[in-house]
Amino acid sequence: MPGDGIGLADLVSELWMERFRAKGTTAEFTRWTVADLERESPEAAWRTPSFFCRFRVFALPDLGELKKALRDGIAAYLVSPDPSVVVVLPCSDRAVAKTFSGIPGVRTAFLKEEQVVSTLAQVTVSKVKAAGKEVSEDSASFLVRWVGLEYARVNEEIGKLLVFAGDRNEIGEEEIRQVCIVSGAVDPFAMAEKVLRKDVKGFLPMLRRFAAGADASDYHALVGAFAWVVRRRMADGKGSLSVRRGGEILAALSEIDRGIKGESRLSPEQFFEIRFLKLLA
């Protein structure tokens, strides 16, 4: 699971478990941490058969953050893996991901941010429907942007929303804002509204607070949240955001996204601030 899809590792593991259960096959799921990998030989653990389950599913930590020796051990195992073991490998480092994708039998999926959002939104709609309630795909996408592109977080917040909804059949943006914990210290959608209103004095303090605890991946999520708000306002049929102005903001977001992916020597915060101050001037 390389690229923006690393937050889907638990979802992939869950789908494997559902597949085994549907076939009436016993299986167990284990999430391994870096400490687990350092304490116990993965190859020894994975090659030791279970007396209770036919299959075992292991979700590993981000390969891009592991020491080379640990990655080499995992890669060596994958050359001739145990057929009863499924290993889910999230990876934020594309170079590392390409190394593993070259191993015969290893299947990879390079997902972009919008694909991850769409996948998690569809899962949200499905889980809410299974509980006898409804949530629109638009509201589900808002939930994903609100809490972050990680299945475990989204799944946890879905549970809270279902309890909060009580007898109400529909879950919307209002309920999400009331119940769910926003990813990061700043509401990215409120920041986007400051941009739409050309509120420089309101925008800059929020950007400062956001930057205080943000890393590069948080800025990618911020760009996605801004784009979501812009597209939604452009399509609301009320004329609240003109196509020309919306296009200008989306063009700026595209430039920012390229810049924070390494095409600029500035920090993500500097690049974001400079580009938006020009846009808000």
Backbone bond lengths (Angstrom), bond angles and torsions (degrees), N, CA, C in turn:
res aa  C-N    CA-C-N  psi(-1)  N-CA   C-N-CA  omega(-1)  CA-C   N-CA-C  phi
1 M - - - 1.457 - - 1.520 109.61 -
2 P 1.326 119.05 71.55 1.460 120.25 -179.43 1.521 112.98 -82.31
3 G 1.338 115.64 173.30 1.459 121.50 175.89 1.513 112.53 72.17
4 D 1.344 116.56 -143.92 1.456 121.77 -176.52 1.526 112.52 -74.24
5 G 1.326 117.56 -4.42 1.458 120.67 -176.17 1.511 115.48 -88.93
6 I 1.346 118.36 8.29 1.476 118.75 -175.18 1.524 112.26 -64.43
7 G 1.328 117.70 -24.00 1.453 120.29 178.81 1.522 113.77 -74.59
8 L 1.344 116.35 -2.92 1.461 120.24 -179.10 1.528 112.70 -96.95
9 A 1.324 117.79 5.65 1.469 120.57 -176.41 1.525 111.87 -57.28
10 D 1.341 117.09 -44.81 1.462 119.92 179.86 1.526 111.45 -66.29
11 L 1.337 116.71 -34.19 1.461 119.92 177.58 1.526 110.51 -65.30
12 V 1.332 116.96 -44.91 1.462 120.94 178.61 1.533 109.70 -60.06
13 S 1.326 116.23 -43.30 1.468 120.47 178.64 1.519 110.95 -61.92
14 E 1.331 116.22 -42.42 1.466 120.56 -179.91 1.525 110.97 -63.49
15 L 1.330 116.68 -39.73 1.465 120.33 179.40 1.526 111.49 -65.76
16 W 1.328 116.87 -36.81 1.467 120.38 175.49 1.528 109.69 -63.31
17 M 1.318 116.95 -43.77 1.464 120.45 -179.78 1.531 110.62 -63.46
18 E 1.321 117.80 -41.13 1.460 121.27 177.61 1.526 110.76 -63.45
19 R 1.319 116.02 -37.71 1.467 120.38 178.69 1.524 111.05 -63.32
20 F 1.313 116.30 -43.97 1.464 119.89 178.98 1.529 111.20 -65.72
21 R 1.329 116.45 -43.38 1.461 120.17 -179.75 1.519 111.35 -62.94
22 A 1.344 116.27 -38.89 1.463 120.46 179.52 1.527 111.63 -61.96
23 K 1.304 115.84 -28.97 1.472 120.66 179.13 1.526 111.96 -89.66
24 G 1.344 116.16 0.47 1.454 119.65 -179.09 1.511 113.40 73.54
25 T 1.339 116.16 24.06 1.462 121.41 -178.31 1.529 110.00 -101.90
26 T 1.325 116.93 136.13 1.468 120.34 178.43 1.520 110.13 -72.88
27 A 1.340 115.89 138.58 1.468 120.67 179.89 1.518 108.94 -154.45
28 E 1.323 115.86 156.00 1.460 120.74 176.64 1.520 109.63 -134.56
29 F 1.332 115.25 151.22 1.466 120.96 -178.71 1.521 110.00 -116.51
30 T 1.329 116.21 135.83 1.460 122.15 177.87 1.520 109.40 -134.03
31 R 1.343 116.87 131.28 1.470 120.90 175.12 1.521 107.77 -101.21
32 W 1.327 116.31 119.80 1.465 120.75 -178.27 1.520 111.01 -96.96
33 T 1.332 115.38 139.10 1.458 122.13 175.51 1.531 109.13 -99.02
34 V 1.328 115.68 173.38 1.468 119.74 176.03 1.525 109.50 -60.84
35 A 1.335 117.00 -38.75 1.468 120.89 179.35 1.530 111.00 -61.93
36 D 1.319 117.13 -38.87 1.467 120.44 177.78 1.525 110.88 -61.80
37 L 1.336 115.90 -43.23 1.463 120.91 -179.12 1.524 111.59 -65.68
38 E 1.332 115.88 -35.43 1.463 120.04 -179.03 1.535 111.75 -77.71
39 R 1.330 115.78 -28.03 1.462 119.93 -177.16 1.528 112.64 -83.79
40 E 1.321 116.60 -34.31 1.458 120.81 -173.27 1.526 110.25 -130.72
41 S 1.320 117.24 138.15 1.449 121.51 178.12 1.521 109.72 -65.25
42 P 1.337 117.81 119.06 1.465 119.63 -179.17 1.528 111.56 -59.43
43 E 1.327 115.87 -42.55 1.474 119.18 -177.96 1.521 111.18 -61.65
44 A 1.335 116.98 -42.78 1.464 119.86 179.93 1.523 110.90 -63.56
45 A 1.335 116.02 -42.24 1.469 120.40 -178.86 1.518 110.95 -67.24
46 W 1.335 116.74 -43.00 1.457 119.86 -176.02 1.527 113.07 -74.03
47 R 1.317 116.48 -24.11 1.469 119.04 -179.88 1.539 112.02 -91.79
48 T 1.315 117.12 -7.50 1.462 120.38 176.27 1.523 108.86 -85.26
49 P 1.326 118.58 115.86 1.469 120.53 -174.97 1.530 112.74 -66.87
50 S 1.320 115.73 151.29 1.462 121.15 176.18 1.524 109.00 -91.22
51 F 1.330 115.97 138.89 1.460 120.40 178.48 1.531 111.55 -83.57
52 F 1.341 116.60 -7.64 1.460 119.87 -173.00 1.526 113.55 -114.28
53 C 1.343 118.19 -27.95 1.462 120.88 -174.32 1.520 111.61 -127.53
54 R 1.329 114.45 142.85 1.467 119.70 178.62 1.527 111.24 -72.64
55 F 1.327 115.82 -38.53 1.469 120.29 -179.90 1.517 110.65 -125.85
56 R 1.331 115.35 153.55 1.456 121.72 175.37 1.530 109.24 -132.31
57 V 1.336 115.23 136.42 1.465 121.92 179.91 1.529 108.37 -115.58
58 F 1.333 116.04 127.03 1.467 121.40 179.59 1.528 109.51 -119.59
59 A 1.331 116.50 126.19 1.465 121.37 172.81 1.520 107.68 -102.58
60 L 1.323 116.84 124.55 1.458 121.50 -176.10 1.531 111.58 -98.07
61 P 1.322 117.97 163.06 1.475 120.51 172.86 1.529 109.90 -71.25
62 D 1.289 116.51 172.16 1.468 122.77 -178.42 1.527 111.13 -54.86
63 L 1.337 116.49 118.19 1.466 120.34 179.67 1.523 112.06 -60.27
64 G 1.336 115.68 -32.18 1.454 119.80 -178.84 1.512 113.48 -64.94
65 E 1.341 117.34 -17.37 1.463 121.10 -179.15 1.523 112.92 -104.78
66 L 1.340 117.17 3.91 1.463 120.62 179.79 1.525 111.30 -88.40
67 K 1.310 116.37 154.80 1.451 121.09 174.26 1.535 109.15 -67.67
68 K 1.324 115.48 151.34 1.459 120.06 -176.26 1.533 111.81 -58.39
69 A 1.332 117.22 -37.48 1.464 120.22 -178.88 1.523 111.27 -62.07
70 L 1.337 116.39 -38.64 1.461 120.27 178.38 1.528 110.65 -68.12
71 R 1.345 115.83 -42.71 1.466 119.33 178.73 1.524 110.96 -62.67
72 D 1.324 116.37 -41.00 1.466 120.18 -179.67 1.524 111.12 -62.74
73 G 1.347 116.44 -38.80 1.459 120.12 178.74 1.523 111.86 -65.24
74 I 1.335 115.92 -40.27 1.468 120.42 178.57 1.526 110.44 -66.79
75 A 1.344 116.16 -42.66 1.457 120.52 179.84 1.529 111.07 -63.19
76 A 1.324 116.73 -39.69 1.473 120.45 179.28 1.526 110.43 -63.10
77 Y 1.326 116.61 -39.95 1.468 119.93 178.70 1.522 110.86 -64.38
78 L 1.328 117.19 -41.34 1.459 121.82 -174.99 1.528 113.62 -67.75
79 V 1.319 117.34 -14.67 1.471 120.25 176.81 1.531 110.05 -64.53
80 S 1.349 116.25 -36.07 1.474 120.61 176.91 1.527 108.38 -142.57
81 P 1.331 117.31 73.48 1.463 121.51 -173.92 1.530 113.23 -74.32
82 D 1.312 115.30 161.91 1.458 121.04 173.85 1.529 107.66 -72.37
83 P 1.325 119.79 128.77 1.474 121.81 -176.65 1.524 114.16 -67.22
84 S 1.328 118.27 -12.30 1.466 120.15 -179.63 1.522 111.95 -95.45
85 V 1.333 117.09 4.09 1.467 121.38 -176.13 1.534 110.66 -118.17
86 V 1.331 116.26 132.20 1.463 122.48 173.89 1.526 107.22 -112.26
87 V 1.336 117.11 124.27 1.454 121.86 179.86 1.531 108.78 -112.47
88 V 1.325 117.33 122.21 1.465 122.81 178.49 1.519 107.86 -99.28
89 L 1.346 116.16 123.73 1.457 121.39 -169.93 1.532 112.05 -119.69
90 P 1.329 118.95 90.22 1.470 119.34 173.45 1.523 110.28 -71.68
91 C 1.331 116.60 145.03 1.470 119.26 -177.65 1.523 110.19 -152.42
92 S 1.326 116.90 121.42 1.461 121.88 179.45 1.526 112.47 -89.03
93 D 1.342 117.41 -12.59 1.464 122.56 -177.22 1.530 109.29 -100.06
94 R 1.336 116.92 114.07 1.458 120.34 -174.98 1.530 112.36 -65.27
95 A 1.323 117.39 -34.24 1.465 120.05 179.70 1.528 110.00 -64.84
96 V 1.322 116.18 -43.77 1.461 120.69 177.74 1.526 110.05 -65.31
97 A 1.325 116.35 -41.66 1.466 120.57 -179.81 1.525 111.36 -60.71
98 K 1.335 116.49 -40.30 1.461 119.45 179.73 1.526 111.37 -65.24
99 T 1.325 116.61 -34.89 1.465 120.32 177.48 1.520 110.84 -61.52
100 F 1.330 116.12 -44.38 1.468 120.29 -179.43 1.528 111.92 -73.24
101 S 1.337 116.74 -33.22 1.465 119.11 -179.11 1.524 111.98 -67.07
102 G 1.340 116.70 -19.09 1.463 120.05 178.50 1.522 113.44 -80.35
103 I 1.336 118.03 -6.59 1.463 121.50 179.37 1.529 108.84 -80.27
104 P 1.334 118.61 125.52 1.469 121.05 -179.38 1.533 111.27 -55.07
105 G 1.331 115.71 134.54 1.453 120.29 178.36 1.512 114.58 92.15
106 V 1.326 117.29 -13.90 1.467 120.61 178.60 1.527 108.69 -87.88
107 R 1.319 116.37 122.75 1.467 121.41 179.98 1.522 109.93 -102.10
108 T 1.312 116.25 134.08 1.462 120.56 -177.12 1.524 110.94 -122.46
109 A 1.315 115.47 155.64 1.465 122.09 176.21 1.520 107.95 -138.86
110 F 1.331 116.87 110.31 1.459 122.20 177.54 1.531 108.22 -89.86
111 L 1.311 116.72 107.26 1.459 120.97 -176.41 1.517 111.67 -108.08
112 K 1.324 115.53 139.94 1.455 120.73 174.22 1.528 108.49 -88.67
113 E 1.321 115.47 165.46 1.458 120.64 -175.49 1.516 112.35 -55.89
114 E 1.341 117.71 -45.84 1.461 120.49 -177.64 1.521 111.21 -63.30
115 Q 1.335 117.44 -33.28 1.465 120.76 177.38 1.527 110.88 -67.63
116 V 1.327 115.70 -38.47 1.462 120.07 178.40 1.524 109.87 -65.82
117 V 1.342 116.76 -45.23 1.461 121.00 179.19 1.525 109.99 -59.76
118 S 1.326 116.80 -45.96 1.464 121.43 -179.55 1.524 111.18 -61.57
119 T 1.335 116.53 -43.30 1.467 120.66 -179.72 1.521 110.95 -62.41
120 L 1.328 116.73 -48.23 1.461 120.42 -179.08 1.524 111.79 -67.37
121 A 1.322 117.10 -33.33 1.466 120.39 177.39 1.531 110.16 -65.78
122 Q 1.342 116.93 -42.99 1.461 120.81 178.77 1.520 111.30 -64.30
123 V 1.331 116.46 -39.00 1.462 120.48 176.85 1.531 109.96 -63.39
124 T 1.335 116.12 -41.23 1.461 120.71 179.14 1.521 111.14 -61.21
125 V 1.328 116.64 -47.76 1.467 121.11 179.14 1.527 110.19 -58.34
126 S 1.329 116.58 -43.50 1.465 121.54 -178.81 1.528 112.24 -64.77
127 K 1.321 117.32 -44.55 1.468 121.06 -178.75 1.527 111.46 -67.90
128 V 1.321 116.99 -39.77 1.458 120.55 178.50 1.533 110.06 -66.33
129 K 1.326 116.21 -40.50 1.469 120.54 178.56 1.526 110.95 -64.23
130 A 1.342 116.34 -39.96 1.468 120.42 179.20 1.525 111.56 -63.25
131 A 1.339 116.11 -24.91 1.469 120.87 179.07 1.525 112.06 -88.67
132 G 1.349 116.09 4.73 1.454 120.28 177.21 1.511 115.07 85.83
133 K 1.335 116.78 16.76 1.461 119.98 179.71 1.530 109.32 -127.32
134 E 1.322 116.07 177.78 1.461 120.78 -176.88 1.520 111.15 -128.63
135 V 1.332 115.41 145.51 1.454 122.51 170.77 1.526 106.53 -145.37
136 S 1.311 117.30 132.99 1.465 120.05 -179.78 1.520 109.94 -70.66
137 E 1.318 116.92 157.48 1.457 120.07 178.35 1.526 110.61 -63.88
138 D 1.323 116.19 -32.01 1.459 120.35 178.15 1.523 110.31 -64.69
139 S 1.337 117.18 -45.42 1.462 120.91 178.61 1.523 110.87 -67.56
140 A 1.341 116.35 -35.20 1.464 120.14 178.23 1.525 110.31 -65.28
141 S 1.332 117.00 -38.73 1.468 120.72 177.13 1.522 110.20 -65.24
142 F 1.326 115.75 -38.45 1.468 120.15 176.87 1.527 110.15 -61.02
143 L 1.332 117.17 -42.94 1.464 121.13 178.77 1.525 110.78 -58.85
144 V 1.321 116.94 -44.76 1.462 121.29 -178.74 1.524 110.14 -63.22
145 R 1.321 116.68 -45.73 1.472 120.32 178.10 1.529 110.48 -63.61
146 W 1.320 116.49 -34.99 1.461 122.26 -175.13 1.527 111.40 -69.03
147 V 1.336 117.38 -45.09 1.469 120.13 -173.42 1.526 113.52 -100.16
148 G 1.343 118.60 -13.76 1.459 120.76 178.57 1.523 112.69 111.79
149 L 1.332 115.89 157.78 1.467 121.80 -173.64 1.528 111.44 -85.10
150 E 1.301 116.14 59.09 1.459 120.43 -179.58 1.523 108.27 -136.94
151 Y 1.337 115.90 121.81 1.459 120.80 -174.32 1.526 112.19 -57.80
152 A 1.330 117.88 -43.19 1.464 120.51 -177.42 1.532 110.78 -58.34
153 R 1.348 116.83 -42.29 1.469 120.67 178.81 1.521 110.95 -66.56
154 V 1.331 115.85 -47.01 1.462 120.24 -178.78 1.523 110.37 -60.21
155 N 1.322 116.66 -44.42 1.464 121.62 -178.36 1.535 110.89 -62.10
156 E 1.330 116.04 -40.41 1.462 120.47 178.53 1.522 111.37 -63.55
157 E 1.339 116.16 -42.09 1.467 120.06 -178.41 1.528 111.02 -71.12
158 I 1.331 118.15 -31.41 1.465 120.95 176.12 1.526 109.53 -59.94
159 G 1.334 115.84 -44.50 1.461 120.17 178.38 1.513 112.16 -58.57
160 K 1.335 117.16 -42.11 1.460 121.32 179.28 1.527 110.80 -65.93
161 L 1.321 116.77 -39.81 1.463 120.71 -179.71 1.519 111.57 -64.97
162 L 1.323 116.90 -40.48 1.464 120.80 -179.16 1.530 110.66 -64.08
163 V 1.321 116.54 -38.94 1.467 120.04 177.76 1.524 110.18 -68.06
164 F 1.327 116.70 -43.72 1.460 122.08 -177.76 1.526 111.44 -65.18
165 A 1.331 116.83 -34.62 1.464 120.91 -176.13 1.526 111.93 -63.83
166 G 1.332 116.96 -31.17 1.459 119.69 178.58 1.521 112.19 58.52
167 D 1.340 116.89 -121.76 1.461 121.63 -178.26 1.524 113.07 -83.99
168 R 1.306 117.41 -9.01 1.466 119.58 -179.98 1.530 110.53 -72.15
169 N 1.315 115.88 139.85 1.465 120.23 -175.91 1.519 113.53 -87.46
170 E 1.342 117.20 -24.85 1.465 119.80 -173.36 1.533 111.05 -115.41
171 I 1.314 114.45 136.57 1.463 121.73 176.63 1.526 108.25 -110.55
172 G 1.325 116.58 128.38 1.460 119.99 -177.61 1.516 112.35 -129.83
173 E 1.317 114.72 -169.11 1.465 121.14 -176.53 1.519 111.76 -61.59
174 E 1.339 117.12 -36.30 1.460 120.29 -178.62 1.527 111.18 -61.44
175 E 1.340 116.35 -43.87 1.464 120.35 179.26 1.524 111.24 -65.55
176 I 1.323 116.36 -38.14 1.463 121.04 -179.99 1.527 110.29 -63.28
177 R 1.326 116.78 -44.05 1.466 120.44 179.47 1.533 111.12 -65.03
178 Q 1.321 116.99 -34.66 1.461 120.94 -177.85 1.527 112.46 -73.23
179 V 1.327 116.62 -39.25 1.463 121.00 -167.60 1.526 113.95 -101.87
180 C 1.325 116.59 -39.99 1.467 120.06 -167.69 1.524 112.20 -86.72
181 I 1.320 114.62 150.28 1.457 121.92 -178.45 1.521 108.91 -88.45
182 V 1.312 116.38 120.74 1.454 120.27 -179.23 1.524 109.99 -68.39
183 S 1.331 115.81 142.71 1.462 120.53 178.05 1.519 109.38 -74.27
184 G 1.340 117.53 118.99 1.454 120.97 -179.14 1.518 112.06 94.83
185 A 1.332 116.09 179.79 1.466 121.43 -174.27 1.517 112.54 -89.51
186 V 1.320 118.09 -7.79 1.458 121.68 -174.65 1.524 109.34 -131.08
187 D 1.323 116.27 139.72 1.453 121.92 175.73 1.534 108.11 -73.20
188 P 1.351 118.47 109.34 1.463 120.38 -176.53 1.524 112.69 -66.20
189 F 1.332 117.49 -27.92 1.455 120.58 -179.25 1.531 110.81 -73.98
190 A 1.332 115.99 -36.19 1.461 119.82 175.49 1.533 109.62 -66.15
191 M 1.342 116.59 -36.64 1.459 119.80 177.67 1.526 110.30 -65.02
192 A 1.331 116.12 -39.53 1.465 120.04 178.71 1.523 110.81 -62.97
193 E 1.330 116.95 -38.60 1.467 120.32 178.28 1.529 110.99 -63.12
194 K 1.334 116.92 -34.71 1.477 120.13 176.28 1.525 110.33 -61.08
195 V 1.326 115.52 -39.65 1.471 120.32 179.25 1.528 109.85 -65.79
196 L 1.328 116.75 -44.73 1.458 119.90 -178.47 1.520 111.49 -62.58
197 R 1.342 116.20 -31.59 1.468 120.10 179.64 1.533 112.29 -90.04
198 K 1.330 116.03 2.64 1.471 122.39 -178.74 1.529 111.23 57.95
199 D 1.319 114.89 37.88 1.462 121.89 -178.82 1.530 109.15 -92.08
200 V 1.332 116.57 83.51 1.461 121.34 -177.28 1.521 111.31 -63.91
201 K 1.345 117.19 -42.64 1.462 120.78 -177.82 1.529 111.78 -64.86
202 G 1.311 116.45 -31.75 1.456 119.54 177.68 1.517 112.62 -82.01
203 F 1.339 116.25 -31.47 1.468 121.80 -176.46 1.527 112.29 -71.98
204 L 1.334 117.80 -46.42 1.460 120.89 -173.32 1.536 114.22 -61.89
205 P 1.345 119.72 -45.21 1.471 118.59 178.12 1.535 112.35 -61.63
206 M 1.320 116.37 -36.06 1.464 119.73 178.84 1.533 110.51 -66.81
207 L 1.347 115.91 -40.18 1.456 119.67 177.81 1.520 110.93 -63.73
208 R 1.334 117.29 -38.69 1.470 121.52 178.72 1.542 110.41 -62.48
209 R 1.334 115.91 -45.76 1.473 119.68 -179.90 1.521 110.74 -64.88
210 F 1.319 115.91 -39.61 1.460 120.35 178.37 1.524 110.42 -62.81
211 A 1.325 116.69 -45.89 1.460 122.02 -175.94 1.523 112.03 -65.43
212 A 1.330 117.67 -26.64 1.469 121.20 -176.62 1.524 112.60 -60.26
213 G 1.338 116.44 -29.36 1.464 117.96 -179.04 1.506 113.56 -127.58
214 A 1.329 117.50 19.62 1.466 120.80 -174.24 1.517 112.35 -100.72
215 D 1.349 115.14 150.37 1.455 120.32 169.73 1.530 107.61 -117.60
216 A 1.338 117.05 -176.18 1.471 120.44 -174.84 1.521 112.40 -58.20
217 S 1.339 117.08 -40.14 1.466 119.86 -178.76 1.531 111.20 -64.90
218 D 1.333 117.42 -31.76 1.464 120.72 178.20 1.523 110.70 -65.96
219 Y 1.329 117.01 -35.24 1.464 120.01 178.27 1.525 111.56 -69.30
220 H 1.335 116.85 -35.46 1.465 119.51 175.46 1.527 109.37 -61.77
221 A 1.333 116.13 -42.89 1.465 120.47 178.50 1.526 110.71 -64.46
222 L 1.335 117.07 -37.24 1.464 121.45 179.00 1.521 110.43 -64.07
223 V 1.324 116.66 -43.06 1.463 120.57 177.04 1.530 109.80 -59.27
224 G 1.334 115.76 -44.38 1.463 119.74 179.76 1.520 112.40 -62.59
225 A 1.334 116.96 -40.35 1.465 120.82 179.24 1.529 110.64 -65.23
226 F 1.327 117.05 -42.97 1.465 120.98 178.05 1.531 110.17 -60.51
227 A 1.343 116.30 -46.02 1.466 120.44 -178.38 1.526 110.64 -62.53
228 W 1.330 116.45 -37.95 1.470 120.61 179.63 1.519 110.46 -62.69
229 V 1.326 117.20 -45.23 1.460 121.53 179.91 1.527 110.48 -63.32
230 V 1.324 116.91 -44.31 1.468 121.12 -178.07 1.526 110.71 -62.30
231 R 1.328 116.49 -48.88 1.471 119.76 -178.55 1.526 111.21 -63.46
232 R 1.318 116.23 -37.31 1.457 119.73 179.82 1.525 110.73 -66.11
233 R 1.320 117.61 -43.42 1.474 121.12 180.00 1.527 111.09 -67.41
234 M 1.332 116.85 -36.27 1.462 120.07 179.11 1.525 111.65 -66.23
235 A 1.340 115.94 -29.73 1.469 120.32 -174.93 1.527 113.54 -100.21
236 D 1.351 118.17 7.35 1.465 118.97 -173.69 1.524 113.62 -78.07
237 G 1.345 116.58 -7.92 1.460 120.06 177.45 1.513 114.61 76.04
238 K 1.320 117.19 4.63 1.470 121.22 -178.12 1.527 112.44 -103.37
239 G 1.318 116.54 -3.81 1.456 119.87 -179.32 1.512 113.48 70.38
240 S 1.348 116.90 21.54 1.461 120.16 -177.04 1.520 112.27 -72.15
241 L 1.330 117.13 -18.81 1.461 120.93 176.01 1.514 107.77 -143.88
242 S 1.325 115.88 118.85 1.463 119.63 -177.65 1.518 111.05 -68.92
243 V 1.313 116.06 155.67 1.460 121.83 178.31 1.527 110.16 -60.92
244 R 1.347 116.39 -39.04 1.462 119.45 -179.20 1.525 111.29 -64.67
245 R 1.346 116.32 -48.35 1.466 119.38 -179.28 1.524 110.98 -67.14
246 G 1.322 116.21 -41.17 1.456 119.63 177.46 1.520 111.81 -61.04
247 G 1.337 115.47 -40.07 1.464 119.96 178.28 1.514 112.03 -63.78
248 E 1.331 116.93 -38.14 1.464 121.23 177.75 1.532 110.90 -62.44
249 I 1.334 115.71 -43.81 1.468 119.30 -179.08 1.525 110.68 -67.30
250 L 1.336 117.12 -42.56 1.469 120.19 179.63 1.529 111.09 -64.21
251 A 1.353 116.08 -36.60 1.469 119.64 177.31 1.527 110.14 -64.82
252 A 1.332 116.39 -40.34 1.469 120.49 178.21 1.522 110.35 -64.87
253 L 1.329 117.10 -40.92 1.468 121.00 178.86 1.522 111.44 -63.62
254 S 1.331 116.28 -38.96 1.459 120.36 177.80 1.525 111.05 -63.76
255 E 1.324 115.79 -41.03 1.470 120.90 177.88 1.526 110.76 -65.31
256 I 1.325 116.11 -41.86 1.467 120.75 178.47 1.523 110.41 -62.98
257 D 1.326 116.43 -43.72 1.463 120.87 -178.89 1.522 110.94 -59.73
258 R 1.340 116.14 -42.48 1.470 119.54 177.75 1.524 110.52 -65.68
259 G 1.344 115.34 -39.71 1.456 119.65 -177.67 1.516 112.89 -64.55
260 I 1.343 117.28 -42.32 1.462 119.61 -177.76 1.515 112.65 -80.12
261 K 1.327 116.82 -5.00 1.470 120.13 174.29 1.528 111.29 -90.39
262 G 1.332 116.29 4.85 1.458 118.48 173.97 1.503 115.91 118.87
263 E 1.331 117.01 1.74 1.456 119.59 -178.60 1.528 112.33 -89.86
264 S 1.322 117.69 7.66 1.453 121.84 177.91 1.522 109.02 -135.98
265 R 1.345 116.34 146.95 1.460 120.99 177.18 1.517 112.24 -82.97
266 L 1.322 116.66 -7.38 1.458 121.05 179.86 1.522 109.98 -79.87
267 S 1.323 116.15 159.13 1.461 120.24 174.15 1.521 108.00 -72.05
268 P 1.348 118.15 159.25 1.468 119.98 178.04 1.523 112.13 -54.97
269 E 1.335 117.07 -41.12 1.464 119.96 -179.70 1.526 110.93 -63.17
270 Q 1.331 116.43 -45.50 1.468 119.97 -179.75 1.523 111.16 -62.17
271 F 1.320 115.36 -44.68 1.468 119.00 -177.74 1.524 110.39 -65.27
272 F 1.323 116.52 -42.42 1.462 121.63 179.95 1.530 110.09 -61.88
273 E 1.337 116.24 -46.77 1.461 120.57 -176.59 1.526 111.35 -65.65
274 I 1.326 116.45 -47.06 1.471 120.03 -177.70 1.524 110.94 -60.66
275 R 1.342 116.12 -45.97 1.473 119.01 -176.39 1.524 111.62 -66.96
276 F 1.343 116.86 -38.88 1.456 117.99 -177.35 1.527 112.50 -79.39
277 L 1.322 117.86 -28.24 1.457 118.78 175.43 1.533 109.84 -65.68
278 K 1.319 116.70 -35.78 1.472 120.35 175.18 1.528 109.21 -64.36
279 L 1.330 115.84 -41.39 1.461 120.53 -176.90 1.530 111.24 -69.04
280 L 1.342 116.32 -32.58 1.462 120.50 -176.18 1.523 112.89 -91.74
281 A 1.325 116.94 -5.45 1.470 119.99 -177.40 1.535 110.58 -64.43
